[in-house]
Amino acid sequence: MKIINTDTPINASDYADFLRQKLLPLFKERRQVELTFNIVNTDDSIEIQNTDIYDGFLFRFEFKGNEVDVIKSEHYTDDVNVLTLEDILNNLYMEFPGRDNISLIEEGS
């Protein structure tokens, strides 16, 4: 799990919209394959899924005020698609919530 502490709270719906705009085009550009991921959100969480290929979520974001917990599914840690998504997500954190809004990124258990 990755824990991102921000200076201001992040809205799950806003972040889901951001991921819908950015994640799929970046994935397609990087992997050169036609794979679609669903970005499903509730009031306080987001899951990235592809139920055609994978059981359950690949990544889950839990929003807790000024903290975002990023949980990676333990079932697909060596999967090339998941590793590509993780790399893209790591870069997207600097764009939203943004480098100036992140006070700390740490690995949790």
Accessible surface in RSA format (square Angstrom, percent):
REM  Atomic radii and reference values for relative SASA: ProtOr
REM  Chains: A
REM  Algorithm: Lee & Richards
REM  Probe-radius: 1.40
REM  Slices: 20
REM RES _ NUM      All-atoms   Total-Side   Main-Chain    Non-polar    All polar
REM                ABS   REL    ABS   REL    ABS   REL    ABS   REL    ABS   REL
RES MET A   1    77.02  39.9  41.41  27.4  35.61  84.8  36.83  31.3  40.19  53.2
RES LYS A   2    33.42  16.3  32.43  19.9   0.99   2.4  11.42  10.3  22.01  23.4
RES ILE A   3    28.25  16.1  28.25  21.0   0.00   0.0  28.25  20.3   0.00   0.0
RES ILE A   4     2.85   1.6   2.85   2.1   0.00   0.0   2.85   2.0   0.00   0.0
RES ASN A   5    36.40  25.1  36.40  35.2   0.00   0.0  12.55  30.2  23.85  23.1
RES THR A   6     5.57   4.0   0.10   0.1   5.47  13.0   0.00   0.0   5.57   8.4
RES ASP A   7    84.90  59.5  62.24  61.9  22.66  53.6  28.30  66.6  56.60  56.4
RES THR A   8    77.48  55.1  77.24  78.3   0.23   0.6  64.83  87.1  12.65  19.1
RES PRO A   9    90.96  66.3  72.95  66.5  18.00  65.4  72.95  60.2  18.00 111.9
RES ILE A  10    19.57  11.1   9.19   6.8  10.38  25.0  11.39   8.2   8.17  22.2
RES ASN A  11    83.33  57.5  71.12  68.7  12.21  29.4  21.97  52.9  61.35  59.3
RES ALA A  12     3.56   3.3   0.19   0.3   3.38   7.7   0.19   0.3   3.38   8.9
RES SER A  13    55.35  46.8  53.57  71.5   1.78   4.1  25.77  54.9  29.58  41.4
RES ASP A  14    78.36  54.9  72.88  72.5   5.47  12.9  13.41  31.6  64.94  64.8
RES TYR A  15     4.65   2.2   4.65   2.6   0.00   0.0   4.54   3.4   0.11   0.1
RES ALA A  16     0.00   0.0   0.00   0.0   0.00   0.0   0.00   0.0   0.00   0.0
RES ASP A  17    68.86  48.2  67.00  66.7   1.86   4.4  21.48  50.6  47.38  47.2
RES PHE A  18    22.10  11.1  18.52  11.5   3.58   9.3  21.44  13.0   0.65   1.9
RES LEU A  19     0.00   0.0   0.00   0.0   0.00   0.0   0.00   0.0   0.00   0.0
RES ARG A  20   102.71  43.1  87.32  44.5  15.39  36.6  51.69  70.6  51.02  30.9
RES GLN A  21   128.44  71.8 108.22  79.1  20.22  48.1  40.55  86.3  87.90  66.7
RES LYS A  22    72.76  35.5  71.21  43.7   1.55   3.7  31.21  28.1  41.55  44.3
RES LEU A  23     0.00   0.0   0.00   0.0   0.00   0.0   0.00   0.0   0.00   0.0
RES LEU A  24    50.39  28.1  47.36  33.9   3.03   7.6  47.81  33.6   2.58   6.9
RES PRO A  25    76.37  55.7  65.59  59.8  10.78  39.2  72.57  59.9   3.79  23.6
RES LEU A  26    60.19  33.5  58.59  41.9   1.59   4.0  58.59  41.1   1.59   4.3
RES PHE A  27     0.63   0.3   0.63   0.4   0.00   0.0   0.63   0.4   0.00   0.0
RES LYS A  28   109.58  53.5 108.92  66.8   0.66   1.6  62.91  56.6  46.67  49.7
RES GLU A  29   124.21  71.3 110.41  83.5  13.81  32.9  42.68  82.6  81.53  66.6
RES ARG A  30   115.47  48.5  86.89  44.3  28.58  68.1  47.42  64.8  68.05  41.2
RES ARG A  31    69.93  29.4  58.25  29.7  11.68  27.8   8.64  11.8  61.30  37.2
RES GLN A  32   141.64  79.2 112.17  82.0  29.47  70.2  53.36 113.6  88.28  67.0
RES VAL A  33    53.66  35.3  45.30  41.0   8.36  20.1  52.92  46.0   0.75   2.0
RES GLU A  34   140.90  80.9 108.91  82.4  31.99  76.2  65.87 127.4  75.03  61.3
RES LEU A  35    37.55  20.9  23.18  16.6  14.37  36.1  24.55  17.2  13.00  35.0
RES THR A  36    89.13  63.4  82.23  83.4   6.91  16.5  48.83  65.6  40.30  60.9
RES PHE A  37     4.73   2.4   0.00   0.0   4.73  12.3   0.02   0.0   4.71  13.5
RES ASN A  38    70.87  48.9  67.08  64.8   3.80   9.1  13.00  31.3  57.88  55.9
RES ILE A  39    13.82   7.9   1.55   1.2  12.27  29.6   1.55   1.1  12.27  33.3
RES VAL A  40    71.05  46.8  65.99  59.7   5.06  12.2  69.01  60.0   2.04   5.5
RES ASN A  41    48.85  33.7  24.13  23.3  24.72  59.5   0.42   1.0  48.43  46.8
RES THR A  42    80.93  57.6  68.82  69.8  12.11  28.9  77.57 104.2   3.36   5.1
RES ASP A  43   146.01 102.3 118.82 118.3  27.19  64.3  39.11  92.0 106.90 106.6
RES ASP A  44    87.32  61.2  84.92  84.5   2.40   5.7  22.42  52.8  64.90  64.7
RES SER A  45    22.03  18.6  22.03  29.4   0.00   0.0   6.78  14.4  15.25  21.4
RES ILE A  46     0.32   0.2   0.00   0.0   0.32   0.8   0.32   0.2   0.00   0.0
RES GLU A  47    35.51  20.4  35.45  26.8   0.05   0.1   9.28  18.0  26.23  21.4
RES ILE A  48     0.00   0.0   0.00   0.0   0.00   0.0   0.00   0.0   0.00   0.0
RES GLN A  49    31.46  17.6  31.46  23.0   0.00   0.0   0.68   1.4  30.78  23.3
RES ASN A  50     9.19   6.3   7.93   7.7   1.26   3.0   2.20   5.3   6.99   6.8
RES THR A  51    92.92  66.1  68.10  69.0  24.81  59.1  46.21  62.1  46.71  70.6
RES ASP A  52   139.63  97.8 101.19 100.7  38.44  90.9  28.55  67.2 111.08 110.8
RES ILE A  53    99.31  56.5  66.28  49.4  33.02  79.6  72.23  52.0  27.08  73.5
RES TYR A  54     8.10   3.8   5.96   3.4   2.14   5.6   5.74   4.3   2.36   2.9
RES ASP A  55   123.06  86.2 113.90 113.4   9.17  21.7  35.06  82.5  88.00  87.8
RES GLY A  56    48.36  59.6   0.00   N/A  48.36  59.6  37.92 104.1  10.44  23.4
RES PHE A  57    38.96  19.5  36.27  22.5   2.69   7.0  36.27  22.0   2.69   7.7
RES LEU A  58     0.01   0.0   0.00   0.0   0.01   0.0   0.01   0.0   0.00   0.0
RES PHE A  59     3.44   1.7   3.44   2.1   0.00   0.0   3.44   2.1   0.00   0.0
RES ARG A  60    65.47  27.5  65.47  33.4   0.00   0.0   5.39   7.4  60.07  36.4
RES PHE A  61     0.45   0.2   0.45   0.3   0.00   0.0   0.45   0.3   0.00   0.0
RES GLU A  62    47.32  27.2  47.32  35.8   0.00   0.0  12.22  23.6  35.10  28.7
RES PHE A  63    20.22  10.1   8.48   5.3  11.74  30.6   8.48   5.1  11.74  33.6
RES LYS A  64   113.00  55.1  93.55  57.4  19.45  46.3  69.62  62.7  43.38  46.2
RES GLY A  65    48.95  60.4   0.00   N/A  48.95  60.4  33.48  91.9  15.47  34.6
RES ASN A  66    64.90  44.8  59.09  57.1   5.80  14.0  23.75  57.2  41.15  39.8
RES GLU A  67    53.67  30.8  53.61  40.6   0.06   0.1  10.46  20.2  43.21  35.3
RES VAL A  68     7.56   5.0   7.56   6.8   0.00   0.0   7.56   6.6   0.00   0.0
RES ASP A  69     3.96   2.8   3.96   3.9   0.00   0.0   0.00   0.0   3.96   4.0
RES VAL A  70     7.46   4.9   5.72   5.2   1.75   4.2   5.72   5.0   1.75   4.7
RES ILE A  71    43.10  24.5  43.10  32.1   0.00   0.0  43.10  31.0   0.00   0.0
RES LYS A  72    51.08  24.9  36.27  22.3  14.81  35.3  24.83  22.3  26.25  28.0
RES SER A  73     7.08   6.0   3.57   4.8   3.51   8.1   4.42   9.4   2.65   3.7
RES GLU A  74   139.63  80.2 118.16  89.4  21.47  51.1  43.18  83.5  96.45  78.7
RES HIS A  75   136.78  74.8 106.05  73.7  30.74  78.6  65.72  67.7  71.06  82.7
RES TYR A  76    44.64  20.8  40.52  23.1   4.12  10.7  34.13  25.6  10.51  13.0
RES THR A  77    64.45  45.8  59.62  60.4   4.83  11.5  38.09  51.2  26.36  39.9
RES ASP A  78   129.61  90.8 107.78 107.3  21.83  51.6  36.14  85.1  93.47  93.2
RES ASP A  79    42.45  29.7  31.86  31.7  10.59  25.1  12.93  30.4  29.53  29.4
RES VAL A  80    81.27  53.5  77.61  70.3   3.67   8.8  77.95  67.7   3.32   9.0
RES ASN A  81    17.55  12.1  17.55  17.0   0.00   0.0   0.00   0.0  17.55  17.0
RES VAL A  82     0.02   0.0   0.02   0.0   0.00   0.0   0.02   0.0   0.00   0.0
RES LEU A  83    81.58  45.4  75.98  54.4   5.60  14.1  76.37  53.6   5.21  14.0
RES THR A  84    14.85  10.6  10.08  10.2   4.76  11.4   5.21   7.0   9.64  14.6
RES LEU A  85     0.00   0.0   0.00   0.0   0.00   0.0   0.00   0.0   0.00   0.0
RES GLU A  86    46.87  26.9  46.87  35.5   0.00   0.0   9.98  19.3  36.89  30.1
RES ASP A  87    65.71  46.0  63.73  63.4   1.98   4.7  18.54  43.6  47.16  47.0
RES ILE A  88     1.80   1.0   1.23   0.9   0.57   1.4   1.73   1.2   0.07   0.2
RES LEU A  89     1.26   0.7   1.26   0.9   0.00   0.0   1.26   0.9   0.00   0.0
RES ASN A  90    52.76  36.4  45.08  43.6   7.68  18.5  18.48  44.5  34.28  33.1
RES ASN A  91    88.96  61.3  79.00  76.3   9.96  24.0  26.39  63.5  62.57  60.5
RES LEU A  92     5.26   2.9   5.19   3.7   0.07   0.2   5.26   3.7   0.00   0.0
RES TYR A  93     6.08   2.8   6.08   3.5   0.00   0.0   3.61   2.7   2.47   3.0
RES MET A  94    65.33  33.8  53.48  35.4  11.86  28.2  51.49  43.8  13.84  18.3
RES GLU A  95    94.95  54.5  67.51  51.1  27.44  65.3  39.46  76.3  55.50  45.3
RES PHE A  96    56.96  28.5  56.56  35.0   0.40   1.0  56.96  34.5   0.00   0.0
RES PRO A  97    23.74  17.3   4.82   4.4  18.93  68.8   7.22   6.0  16.53 102.7
RES GLY A  98    12.61  15.5   0.00   N/A  12.61  15.5  12.61  34.6   0.00   0.0
RES ARG A  99   166.09  69.7 154.88  79.0  11.20  26.7  62.13  84.9 103.96  63.0
RES ASP A 100   141.20  98.9 114.23 113.7  26.97  63.8  44.55 104.9  96.65  96.4
RES ASN A 101    25.53  17.6  23.14  22.4   2.38   5.7  16.52  39.8   9.01   8.7
RES ILE A 102    27.73  15.8   9.52   7.1  18.21  43.9   9.52   6.9  18.21  49.4
RES SER A 103    70.04  59.2  34.87  46.5  35.17  81.0  34.29  73.0  35.75  50.1
RES LEU A 104    87.97  49.0  82.88  59.3   5.09  12.8  87.97  61.8   0.00   0.0
RES ILE A 105    62.54  35.6  36.53  27.2  26.01  62.7  36.53  26.3  26.01  70.6
RES GLU A 106    74.93  43.0  68.54  51.9   6.39  15.2  21.73  42.0  53.21  43.4
RES GLU A 107   127.03  72.9 100.77  76.2  26.26  62.5  63.76 123.3  63.26  51.7
RES GLY A 108    27.28  33.6   0.00   N/A  27.28  33.6  13.61  37.4  13.66  30.6
RES SER A 109   139.80 118.1  86.43 115.3  53.37 122.9  79.64 169.6  60.16  84.3
END  Absolute sums over single chains surface
CHAIN  1 A     6081.6       4965.5       1116.1       2958.7       3122.9
END  Absolute sums over all chains
TOTAL          6081.6       4965.5       1116.1       2958.7       3122.9
